[in-house]
Amino acid sequence: MFSSLLYFVVIAITMAFAFTPTTFVAIVTGYYFGWLGLPGMVVAYALASVIGYEPGPTA
């Protein structure tokens, strides 16, 4: 359980900073976790978006 949570946090960080392509992460996750990895991937994608979001200059 902890190792899968760690996996999804790490891939969220690597996807946020574009170290790993999202398609590669989806293929690897599908191979190792199957359909059980889908909820983790959704959360990891959302977390990567939040981490990678950089707001523009404020007016």
Secondary structure, DSSP 8 states (H G I E B T S, - for coil): -HHHHHHHHHHHHHHHTTSS-HHHHHHHHHHHHGGGGHHHHHHHHHHHHHHH-------
